[in-house]
Amino acid sequence: MSSRTLKYLGVILDDKLSWEWHSRYVFKKATAALPNIAALARNTFGYSSEARKIMLVGTIGAYVNYASAAWAHVLI
């Protein structure tokens, strides 16, 4: 983060509301969680491929969707 950013309720805001810092933060957080989720979803526990997909999409999706009402207009 730079001196022109503010973290409020888990959302990184910058002075231009470009959402670049927040997207970097979410990407870093999601990629850090991915090995842990993958370890839980290994075939040795007997989860089906559908259950593994639900675990991945549910966790990573939650990171991405958090506060999306504030920054979703940037995607359009």
Beta strands, then each sheet from edge to edge (+ up, - down):
strand 1: 5-8
strand 2: 11-14
sheet 1: 1+ 2-
end
